[in-house]
């Protein structure tokens, strides 16, 4: 007998219906699909653009700011535009659409100055760890990663930085927490669903068209004894007696299609806990139990809060500008110049 616990399909439908998207829509995202989503989300003005890269942007003066980067115990001082270009090539594939790369740069610049404002790293503005701040790779590392394409790809990244010079994201006049991740698996999550605190601009949004992304789907299987060991890591004491097929109990879901709470062995685990304990790519998963063990089928990659990088690229392919991408994934925000805002002080939007 095989017991299958379906989560993602039901949750994806729920999320789409909640967002006002009809369940019968073609899963292959088209420009019309995105236009409807943007209109339904009451996003600001929709802008379409030519997404093909045209080459080098005329050189401009360096960003006035320097970045103090904490890297492996040392604080490095870097030009901000070069730092952002290196972050872009560390966080996003170099063959992504230009408008998606611009969106990533604005998010990364906002993230940098928000961290600088917080003073978290003392003498440094930000660190080089993606688990704490945002990924960064130095030029030697990028040359090794990109090979013969390094010069072309670095120039493309630098162009995206210069084309969005000084632009950041604000909500009610203050810099936002511009969180981003790789792949949503079809819908993003709200900040409240993952981190517990409500953030007006970090809400669950449909993110279609990601099905062909490499990190879209993954799977992992645990034998009963392995699952026991993993779940015991937090000091909880599930009841693992009886048939393993009976270990899985009630499941609750988030609006974004992930697991909110799941009972295993009579003990409640949050989806975030299970992702961490079982090293799953995201909280959006299904579980099936049979003779092969506990099989977790996972959609998406990352915490799924904020901007989906693969979703942004799909929007760019469909002709939408970086500003539309950003104001879709970060609801209610505005794009402003750093010179227009006072860091640490909420001004009129």
C-alpha positions as CSV (number, residue, x, y, z in Angstrom):
1,X,0.0,0.0,0.0
2,X,1.4,3.4,-0.9
3,X,0.3,6.6,0.9
4,X,0.9,9.8,-1.0
5,X,0.6,13.1,0.6
6,X,0.0,15.8,-2.0
7,X,1.0,19.3,-1.0
8,X,2.4,21.4,-3.9
9,X,-0.3,20.9,-6.4
10,X,-3.1,21.8,-4.1
11,X,-1.2,24.7,-2.6
12,X,-0.2,26.1,-6.0
13,X,-3.8,26.1,-7.0
14,X,-4.8,27.8,-3.8
15,X,-2.1,30.4,-4.2
16,X,-3.1,31.2,-7.7
17,X,-6.8,31.4,-6.9
18,X,-6.1,33.6,-3.8
19,X,-4.1,35.9,-6.1
20,X,-7.0,36.1,-8.5
21,X,-5.4,34.0,-11.2
22,X,-7.6,31.4,-13.0
23,X,-6.5,27.8,-12.4
24,X,-6.9,26.9,-16.1
25,X,-4.3,29.4,-17.4
26,X,-1.6,27.9,-19.6
27,X,1.5,27.1,-17.4
28,X,3.8,28.3,-20.1
29,X,4.0,31.9,-19.2
30,X,3.3,34.5,-22.0
31,X,3.3,38.2,-22.1
32,X,-0.5,38.2,-21.7
33,X,-0.2,36.1,-18.5
34,X,2.2,38.5,-17.0
35,X,0.1,41.5,-18.0
36,X,-2.9,40.0,-16.2
37,X,-0.9,39.1,-13.1
38,X,0.5,42.6,-12.9
39,X,-2.9,44.2,-13.4
40,X,-4.5,41.9,-10.8
41,X,-1.7,42.8,-8.3
42,X,-2.4,46.5,-9.0
43,X,1.2,47.1,-9.8
44,X,2.4,50.5,-11.0
45,X,2.7,51.4,-14.6
46,X,3.6,48.4,-16.8
47,X,6.7,49.0,-19.0
48,X,7.8,46.8,-21.8
49,X,11.3,47.0,-23.2
50,X,13.7,45.6,-25.7
51,X,15.5,42.9,-23.7
52,X,18.4,42.2,-26.0
53,X,21.8,43.5,-24.8
54,X,23.2,46.1,-27.1
55,X,26.8,46.3,-25.8
56,X,28.8,48.7,-23.7
57,X,27.1,51.6,-21.9
58,X,29.3,54.7,-22.2
59,X,31.6,54.9,-19.2
60,X,30.5,57.1,-16.3
61,X,32.2,58.3,-13.2
62,X,32.7,55.6,-10.5
63,X,30.0,55.3,-7.8
64,X,31.0,57.8,-5.2
65,X,30.6,55.3,-2.4
66,X,33.2,52.7,-1.4
67,X,32.1,49.3,-0.1
68,X,33.8,47.9,3.0
69,X,33.4,44.2,2.5
70,X,34.1,41.6,5.2
71,X,35.6,38.6,3.5
72,X,37.2,35.7,5.4
73,X,38.0,37.8,8.4
74,X,39.5,40.8,6.5
75,X,37.8,44.1,5.5
76,X,38.3,45.0,1.8
77,X,37.6,48.4,0.4
78,X,36.0,48.2,-3.1
79,X,34.5,50.5,-5.7
80,X,30.8,50.1,-5.3
81,X,30.0,49.6,-9.0
82,X,32.7,46.9,-9.3
83,X,31.4,45.2,-6.2
84,X,27.9,45.2,-7.5
85,X,29.0,43.8,-10.9
86,X,30.8,41.0,-9.0
87,X,27.7,40.4,-6.8
88,X,25.6,40.2,-10.0
89,X,27.8,37.6,-11.6
90,X,27.9,35.7,-8.3
91,X,24.2,35.7,-7.8
92,X,22.8,35.4,-11.3
93,X,23.7,33.4,-14.4
94,X,25.6,35.7,-16.9
95,X,23.3,34.7,-19.8
96,X,20.2,36.1,-18.1
97,X,18.2,38.8,-19.8
98,X,19.5,42.4,-19.4
99,X,16.4,43.6,-17.7
100,X,16.5,40.8,-15.1
101,X,20.2,41.7,-14.4
102,X,19.2,45.3,-13.9
103,X,16.5,44.2,-11.5
104,X,19.1,42.1,-9.6
105,X,21.5,45.1,-9.4
106,X,18.9,47.4,-7.9
107,X,17.9,44.8,-5.4
108,X,21.6,44.1,-4.6
109,X,22.3,47.9,-4.2
110,X,19.4,48.3,-1.9
111,X,20.4,45.2,0.1
112,X,24.0,46.7,0.5
113,X,22.8,50.1,1.7
114,X,20.2,48.5,4.0
115,X,23.0,46.4,5.6
116,X,25.3,49.4,5.8
117,X,22.5,51.3,7.6
118,X,22.0,48.5,10.1
119,X,25.7,48.4,11.2
120,X,25.5,44.7,11.6
121,X,29.1,44.1,10.6
122,X,30.8,46.8,12.6
123,X,33.7,48.2,10.5
124,X,32.3,46.6,7.4
125,X,29.2,47.5,5.4
126,X,28.4,44.0,4.3
127,X,30.0,40.5,4.2
128,X,30.7,38.1,1.3
129,X,28.6,35.2,2.6
130,X,25.3,34.5,0.8
131,X,24.0,32.8,4.0
132,X,24.3,36.2,5.8
133,X,24.3,38.9,3.2
134,X,24.7,38.4,-0.6
135,X,27.2,36.3,-2.6
136,X,30.4,37.9,-3.8
137,X,33.3,36.5,-5.8
138,X,36.5,38.3,-6.5
139,X,37.9,38.9,-10.0
140,X,40.1,35.8,-9.9
141,X,37.2,33.6,-8.9
142,X,35.0,35.0,-11.6
143,X,37.8,34.5,-14.2
144,X,38.0,30.9,-13.2
145,X,34.2,30.5,-13.2
146,X,33.5,32.3,-16.5
147,X,36.7,31.4,-18.5
148,X,37.0,33.0,-21.9
149,X,33.7,34.8,-21.4
150,X,34.9,36.8,-18.4
151,X,35.6,40.1,-20.2
152,X,32.3,40.1,-22.0
153,X,30.3,39.0,-19.0
154,X,31.9,41.4,-16.6
155,X,31.3,44.3,-19.0
156,X,27.7,43.2,-19.4
157,X,27.3,43.2,-15.6
158,X,29.0,46.6,-15.3
159,X,26.7,48.0,-17.9
160,X,23.7,46.8,-15.8
161,X,25.2,48.6,-12.8
162,X,25.8,51.8,-14.6
163,X,22.4,51.7,-16.3
164,X,20.7,51.7,-12.9
165,X,23.2,54.0,-11.3
166,X,22.3,55.0,-7.7
167,X,18.9,53.4,-7.9
168,X,17.4,51.7,-4.8
169,X,14.0,50.4,-3.6
170,X,12.1,52.3,-0.9
171,X,8.8,51.7,0.9
172,X,7.3,54.8,2.6
173,X,10.6,56.6,2.0
174,X,12.8,54.0,3.7
175,X,15.1,51.4,2.1
176,X,13.5,48.0,2.0
177,X,14.8,44.5,2.8
178,X,15.3,43.6,-0.8
179,X,15.4,39.8,-0.3
180,X,15.8,37.6,-3.4
181,X,16.4,33.9,-4.2
182,X,16.9,31.6,-7.1
183,X,13.6,29.9,-8.1
184,X,10.1,30.1,-6.6
185,X,8.6,26.8,-7.9
186,X,5.6,28.8,-9.2
187,X,4.8,31.2,-6.4
188,X,6.8,33.3,-3.9
189,X,6.1,33.3,-0.1
190,X,5.3,36.2,2.2
191,X,7.9,37.2,4.8
192,X,5.4,36.3,7.5
193,X,5.1,32.7,6.3
194,X,8.9,32.2,6.4
195,X,10.2,34.5,9.1
196,X,7.1,35.2,11.2
197,X,7.0,39.0,10.7
198,X,4.5,40.7,8.4
199,X,6.3,42.9,5.8
200,X,3.8,44.8,3.5
201,X,6.0,44.7,0.4
202,X,7.1,41.0,0.8
203,X,3.9,39.1,-0.1
204,X,3.1,35.9,-1.9
205,X,3.0,36.4,-5.6
206,X,2.5,34.0,-8.6
207,X,5.7,33.5,-10.5
208,X,4.9,31.4,-13.6
209,X,7.2,30.3,-16.4
210,X,10.0,28.8,-14.2
211,X,9.4,25.2,-15.1
212,X,12.5,24.9,-17.3
213,X,14.9,26.3,-14.7
214,X,17.5,23.9,-13.5
215,X,16.7,24.3,-9.8
216,X,12.9,24.1,-10.4
217,X,12.5,20.5,-9.2
218,X,14.5,18.3,-6.9
219,X,14.0,15.1,-4.8
220,X,15.5,13.3,-1.9
221,X,14.6,10.0,-0.2
222,X,15.1,9.0,3.4
223,X,15.0,5.6,4.9
224,X,13.0,5.5,8.2
225,X,16.1,5.4,10.4
226,X,17.7,8.3,8.5
227,X,14.6,10.4,8.9
228,X,14.6,9.7,12.6
229,X,18.1,10.9,13.0
230,X,17.5,14.1,11.0
231,X,14.4,15.0,12.9
232,X,16.0,14.4,16.3
233,X,18.6,17.1,15.7
234,X,16.3,19.8,17.3
235,X,15.8,17.8,20.5
236,X,12.2,17.0,19.7
237,X,10.8,13.5,20.5
238,X,8.5,12.3,17.8
239,X,6.8,8.9,18.3
240,X,8.2,6.7,15.6
241,X,6.6,3.5,16.7
242,X,4.4,1.4,14.3
243,X,4.2,1.5,10.6
244,X,6.3,4.4,9.0
245,X,3.3,5.1,6.7
246,X,1.5,6.3,9.8
247,X,4.2,8.7,10.9
248,X,3.0,11.6,8.7
249,X,0.0,13.5,10.2
250,X,-1.8,16.7,9.7
251,X,-0.3,19.3,7.2
252,X,-1.0,23.0,7.0
253,X,0.0,25.1,4.0
254,X,1.0,28.7,3.3
255,X,-0.6,30.9,0.7
256,X,2.6,30.6,-1.4
257,X,2.2,26.8,-1.6
258,X,4.8,25.7,0.9
259,X,4.4,23.6,4.0
260,X,3.5,25.7,7.0
261,X,3.3,22.9,9.6
262,X,3.5,19.2,9.4
263,X,3.1,16.6,12.1
264,X,5.6,13.7,12.0
265,X,5.4,11.1,14.8
266,X,2.8,13.3,16.5
267,X,5.1,16.3,16.8
268,X,4.7,19.5,14.8
269,X,7.5,20.8,12.6
270,X,7.3,24.0,10.6
271,X,8.1,23.8,6.9
272,X,11.2,26.0,7.6
273,X,12.4,23.5,10.2
274,X,11.9,20.6,7.9
275,X,13.8,22.4,5.1
276,X,16.7,23.0,7.4
277,X,16.8,19.6,9.1
278,X,16.3,17.6,5.9
279,X,18.4,20.0,3.7
280,X,15.6,20.5,1.2
281,X,15.8,23.2,-1.5
282,X,12.6,24.9,-0.3
283,X,9.6,24.5,1.9
284,X,7.4,23.7,-1.2
285,X,7.3,19.9,-1.3
286,X,5.3,16.8,-1.4
287,X,6.0,13.6,0.5
288,X,5.3,10.0,-0.5
289,X,5.8,7.0,1.8
290,X,6.4,3.5,0.4
291,X,8.8,0.6,0.5
292,X,11.6,2.9,-0.8
293,X,11.2,5.2,2.2
294,X,10.1,8.8,2.6
295,X,10.4,10.6,-0.8
296,X,10.4,14.4,-0.8
297,X,9.6,16.1,-4.1
298,X,10.6,19.7,-3.9
299,X,9.7,22.7,-6.1
300,X,11.9,25.9,-6.1
301,X,15.2,26.8,-4.6
302,X,15.7,29.2,-1.7
303,X,13.5,30.9,1.0
304,X,11.2,32.1,-1.8
305,X,10.6,35.6,-0.3
306,X,11.0,38.6,-2.5
307,X,12.2,38.5,-6.1
308,X,12.6,35.2,-7.9
309,X,15.6,35.4,-10.1
310,X,14.3,32.9,-12.6
311,X,10.9,34.5,-12.5
312,X,12.5,37.9,-13.2
313,X,14.3,36.4,-16.2
314,X,11.0,35.0,-17.5
315,X,9.4,38.4,-17.2
316,X,12.4,40.0,-19.0
317,X,12.0,37.4,-21.8
318,X,8.4,38.6,-22.2
319,X,9.5,42.2,-22.7
320,X,9.0,43.7,-19.3
321,X,11.4,46.3,-17.9
322,X,13.5,45.9,-14.7
323,X,11.2,48.5,-13.0
324,X,8.1,46.5,-13.7
325,X,9.9,43.3,-12.5
326,X,10.9,45.0,-9.2
327,X,7.5,46.6,-8.5
328,X,5.8,43.3,-9.2
329,X,7.8,41.2,-6.8
330,X,8.1,44.0,-4.1
331,X,4.6,45.3,-3.8
332,X,4.1,49.0,-3.2
333,X,7.7,50.0,-3.5
334,X,9.2,52.9,-5.4
335,X,12.5,53.2,-7.2
336,X,14.5,56.2,-6.1
337,X,18.0,57.6,-6.2
338,X,20.0,57.3,-3.0
339,X,20.4,61.1,-3.2
340,X,16.6,61.4,-3.0
341,X,16.3,59.6,0.4
342,X,17.7,60.1,3.8
343,X,19.2,56.8,5.1
344,X,17.6,55.6,8.3
345,X,14.7,58.1,8.1
346,X,11.3,57.5,6.6
347,X,10.3,60.3,4.3
348,X,7.2,60.8,2.2
349,X,7.1,58.3,-0.6
